[in-house]
Amino acid sequence: MKKQQSKNIAIIGSGLVGSLLAIYLKKYGHKITVFDRRPDIRKVDFSGRSINLAMSNRGWNALKEVGLEDKIKEIAIPLDKRAMHVIGQPEYYQKYGKEGEAIWSISRGVLNRKMIDLAEAEGVQFKFDEKVWDVDLPEAKLYTGETEKGEWQEYKYDLIFGCDGAFSRVRHKMQRRSRFDYSQDFIDVGYKELTIAPNADGTHKLDKHSFHIWPRGKFMLIAMPNLDGSFTCTLFMPFEGEVSFENIKTKDDARVFFKTYFPNVMQDLDNLMEDFFKNPTSAMVTMKCFPWTYWDKVALVGDSAHAIVPFYGQGMNAGFEDIYVLNTIIHKYGDDWEAIFNEFQQVRKPNADAIAELSYRNFMEMSSKTADPKFLLQKKIEKHFATQHPEKWLPVYSRVTFSDRPYAEALAEGDAQEAIMKKVMSIEDIEQKWDSKEVEEFILKQL
């Protein structure tokens, strides 16, 4: 491993990616300052715009590398299955992977506060309530102030990392340069955070080791457990249309909506309705850009480089994996930051594009297909075959969630598997012979 000379480094954004990156870089002996336009979230209530996080292998790998895995597991709950709530059917479960494989539910606010504490303990300096208005890319200077037209404070650094999210100020400055590619795509579905309170004795009202889904076609509700016995729920629904956020204007509208589509959460109806009208309806965007870096001075990491919709639970995991990969490249090149940045973006860009595509597709799967008998049969066949031939078939969900294989590989392998399964599902009487030797041999011939 090549050593590094100590640098004066700025990180814009104190979110999960910015805080973890600060911890990694501090361990090299760099001086790290993190800027955030928001107040210190350890001193304020969280925003009401959160979707609980689903930590999986890629995130844990990044935390383990800097000795934080066990500390973070203390504030997380393992979920080994989906709990499906389909109208007219009893609740049923779908295991995620093999025995022992689970995603972990963590409150975004709880995790972010913990990460800032851990970064400060390493000696990282945080500057809250300090908005970055401009960045001088060639000189690695940044300018902060109370207002855009007011007096600015200038800071000079050796390196600047933009970890300031989908609407990054650092990326905004990079976009003005020639030959910078950028696209953003909002989906017509928004989301709203809701809460299911704990029982009076502090226990969970639903199974605490399940990711709960109420699939309803063009909309759905999900719920993930918290340590205090509550569930953070997220309602995903079109902004406009017959069943949409715009058509729920009054408490009576909301009451009818929840009674009609989510009858088994009625014990928390008052709570749900209060959250519905108190919390904002937020939009979701896929954002792509390139390049992610400016010479040996500035780099984008996490959502500022590749924001995705949250339907694979991989936004944070992908951002953490960015840092893990960046660290391995630093080991390779030492002080050559131009080489580090160039290889980082070349390695990560195809994988960021792949998880963006997979995340969009998973919305379609979670909202409508998970209640489709044909889809459920297909998944049962895939799981059965994977159990028989684990060396030949790793389901795409497991490849994304429970491995550290590249996202781009998962997308390509998933497309190849889907083409095979399309042929399998067209076999006559597949419902009766799904676990037969005939079907197993048919799949083997296709591989």
N, C-alpha and C positions, 0 to 999 in steps of 0.2 A: 504493500500500500504506500503510495506517494504521499509525502507530507505537504501541508499548506502553510503559507505565510499568513499571519493574522491580518484580516481585512476589517474595514469598517463597513458594515452591511445594514441596509434598511429593508424592512419587510413592510409592505403596505397591506393592512388587513390582519386583525387579531382573531379571525375565525379559526376553525379547526385546522385547516391547512397551514395558515400563517403561523399558528402557535407551534405545531409540530415541526415545521421547517426551522423555526427559531431554535428549538431544542437540538435538532440535528446539527445545525451550523455552529451553535455555541460549543458543541463538543469538539470542534476543530480549533477552538481558541479564538474565534472571531468575536468582534464586538458587535452585538446585535441590538438594533432598535426597531420596535414594532409600532407603527402608526395606525390609528383607527379614528375615523370621523365620529364614531358612536361613543357614548359613555362606557365606562367599565361595566360589562354585563354582570359582574359579581355584585354590583351595588344597585341593580335595577331589576324589575320584573322582565321576564323574557317576552318576546314580541307578540305571541299569539299567531305566528306564521310558521310554526314548526311542524315537520313531519318527523316522528321518531326515527332515529338512525338504525340501520341494520348492519352492524359490524360483521364482516366475514373475513375469510382467510387473508385477503390482500391487506386489509386494514390491520389485522393482528400481526402480520409479518412486519409491517412498518413500525408498529409500537414495540414489538419484541426486540427489534434491532437496537433500540435505545433503552431497553429495560423497563418499558412501561406497561407491558401486556397485563401483568397481574394486578397492577394498580387500577387499570381501567375495567378489568373484569369484575372488580368489586362493585362497580356502579352499573352493571349490565345484567340482563336476564337472558339465558339461552332459550331460543325457540327452535324446536326440532321439527315443526310441522305447520301446515296451514290448517286453520279451522274454517270450513266453508259453511256459510249461512245462506242457503238457497230457499226461497219462498216455497212452501208446500212440501219441504223435505226436512227430515231431522238433521241436526248439525252433523257433519262428517269431517274426517281428517285426511290430509294428504301429507305423508312424510316427505321431508325435503331431500334427504339423501340417505347414505348408509347409516348404520347404527353409530351414534356418537357425533354425527354431523349436525350442526345447528348454526343459525344466524343469531346474533345477540342484539336485543333491543336496548337502546340507550337514549335517554332524553338528550336532545341537542344542547339545550341550555346547561344541563348538569355537566355534560362532557366538556363543553367549551370553557366553563368556569374552571374545571379541573385542569384542563390543558394550559390555561393561562397561569394558574398557580404553579404547575410543574415547570413551566418555562421561566417564571420569575425565580424559582428556586435554583435554576441553573445560572442565574445572573443576567437574564434577558431584560432589557428595559422596555416598558410599554408607555406610549404616549397616547392617551385617550382624549376624546373631544378635540382632535387635531386633524382637520380635513386637508388632504392633499389636493391642491387645485391644479398643479402643473408639474410636469417632469421634464427636465432637460436630459434627453437620452444620451447624447454623446459625452456629457460631462457627469452623468450620474448625480444630478442635483434634483432636489424636490423642493416644492414651495407649498407651505401651509398657511392658513389664515382663517379667521372667523367667517369672512364672506369673500366671494369671488372678486368683488371690486375693492375690498379693503386692503389693509396693509398685510403683506406676506412675509413670512419668515423663510429664509433660504437655508437649506441643509446640503452639505456635500458628502457623498459617500463613494466608496470604491465599487460597490455593487448594489443594485436595487432589485428586489423580487416583488412582483405584483401578485398578491394573493387576495385581491379585493373583490372577488366574486364575478358573477355573470355580467355586471355592468361596470367593470373595472375602469378606474380612472387611468391606470397605467396603460392598459390596452388601448383606451381611447386616444391617448397620445401617439401610440405606435401606429394606429390606424391612419394617421395623417401622412405617414411615410409612403413613398412610391412602392408599388408591387406588394402591398399588404392585402391579403385575402381575408374577407370577413363575411360571415352570414349569420343571421339569427332567424329562428323559426318558432313562433308562438303556436301552441296547439290551442284549439277552441274550447278546451276543458280547463276550468280553474279548480282551485282547492280551498277548503276552509278547515281550520283546526277546530275540533270539538273534544270534549272530555267525558269519559265515563268515570264517575267518582268511585272510590273504594267502598266496600261494605262498612258498616258501623264499626266492626272489629278490625278494620284495616286490611282485610283480605280482598282478593280480586273477585269481581263479579263474573268474570269469564275465565276460561282456562288460561293460566298465566304463562304457559310454555308454548303457546300457539300464536301465530300471526293470523289474526281474524280478518276474513274478507266476506263482504256482502256483495257479490257480483250482481249487477242489475242491467247488463247490456251496455248502454251508453253512459252509465254512471256507476259508481260503487262507493262503498264505505270500507275503510280498513281501520283496525285497532291494534295497537302494540302496547304491551304492559310497561308500567313504571314500578320502581322499587316501593313507592308509597301505597301501592294497591290500586292506583288509578290506571286508566288506559288513555293514551293519547290517540284520538281518532282523527282521521282525515277523510272528508267527504270530497270526492272528485266528481265533478258534474259540469256539463256544458254551461257556458256563460249565458247563452240565449237558446231558445227553443221551447218545445212543449214541456219537458221536464228540465228545468234549468234554474240557475241562481236568480235570473231576472224575474222569474215567475213566482218566487216565494217572497212576498212583500210584507206579510203580516204574520203574527203569531198563530193565527188560525190556519193560514197557508202552511206554515211549518209543521203544525200539529198533524194536519191531514197527510202531509208528505211523509213524516216519520211513521205514522200509524200504517200507512199504505205499504211502504217499501221496507221498513225496518222494524217489524212488530216486536222482535225479541230484544230490542233495546229500549222498550217503552218505560222500563223501571227508572230510566234516567232522562225521561223526556224533558222535564223542566230544565235540567242542567244543559242538555243538548240545545234546547231552544235559546237559552241565555247566551251560550257560546255562538250560536248561529248568527245572532244579531249584533253581538259585541265584536267578534273577530272579523278581520278583513277577508275578502275573497281575493286570493292571490293568483297570479298568472304563472305559467310554466313555459320555459324557453329552452330550445336547443341552440347553442351558440358554438360556432366553429371559426377558427382563424389560423393564419400561418403567415409569417414565422411567429414563433413564440418568444424569440429572443432578439436582442439588439447587440451585436458584436459580443464583447466580453463585459458588458456593463449591466444589462437589464434582462430579466427573464420573467415570463408568466408561468404560474403553477396553479393547478386545480381549476376551479370554475372560471377564473379569468381567462384561461386558455381553452377550456372545453366544457362549458355548462351543458348538462343533460337533464332530461325529465327524470323524475325519481322512481320510475316503475321497475327498476331492477335492484333498488337499494344499493347502487354502486357509486353514487356521486362522491360521497366521502371516501369510500374505499379506493376509487380511482385517483382522487387527489392525494391520499396517503401513499398510494403506489407510485405516483409521480416522484414523491420525496425519496422513497426507497430506491427507485431506479437512479435518480439523480445522485444519491449517495454512492452507489456502486460505480458510477461514471467518474465521480470525484476521486475515488480510490485509484482509478485507472490513470487519470491525467494530472493529478496533483494541482499545481498552480495555473495550469493552462485553461483559464476560464472560457476562452473562445471555443476551444475544442470540447470542453465540458458542455457548454450550452448548445453547440451545434449537434453533438451526438444525442443529447437529451431530447431535443425536439424531433429529430429524425426517428428515434426509437419510439417515442410516446405518441406522436401524432396519429399513425395508423390505428393504434389501440384505442385512442380517444374517440376517433370516428366510429370504430366498431362498437364500442359500448353505447354510444349515442343511438346507433341503429337498433341494437338489442333492447335498449331501454324503451324506445318508442314501441317496438313490437310487443314487449311484455305488457304494456298498457292494454293492448287489444286482447291479449291472453287473459289477464287478470279480470278485466271487466266483463267479458262475455264468454270466452271459451271455457273458463274453469267450471261453468255450469252446463256445458254441452256434453251429452253422453258420449258422442263420437270422439271428442277431444280427450275425455277422461279415459276412454278405452285405449286410445293411441298412447297416452302416457303410461297406462298400465302395461301395455305390450313393450314399450321402450324399457321400462323399469325391469320387467321380467327378463328381457334379453340381456340387459346390462348386468343383471345378477348372474346369469348363465355365462356371460362372456365379458367380464369387466375389462379385459385387455383390448377388446375390440369396440366397445361402445361406452362412452362416457356422456350422459345426457348434457345438453348445452347448459342447463341451469347449474348442474354440478361443476361443469368446466369453468363457469364464470364465478360461482360463489365459493366452491370448496377446493379450488386449485389456484395456482399462481401462473397457469399457462396464459399466454398473451390473449387479450380480448379479441384481436383480429383472427387468431386461430379458432377461438370459440365460435365466432360468427361464421367462418368458412365451414367448419365441421358441422355446425348446426344446420346450415343450408343443405349440406350433403345428406345429413341424417333425415331432414324433412322430406327431401326428394324420395328417399327410400321408403319412409313411412307412408307417403302418399300412395305408393304402389301397394304396400301392405294393407292399407285400409280399404283398398278396392278388391281385395280377395273375397270371393264369394263365401258367405257365412262366417265372416271374420269374428263376429260376436261369439260364436260357439267354439271356434278353434283357435282363439287368440293365443293360448299358451301351449299349442301343439308343436310336435316335432316338425311338422310341415312348415309352419310359419317360421320357426327358428332356422330351418335350412334355407328357406326363401331369403331371409335377411342375410344370412351368411354368404349366399351367392351374390348378393348386391354389393357386398363390401369389397 
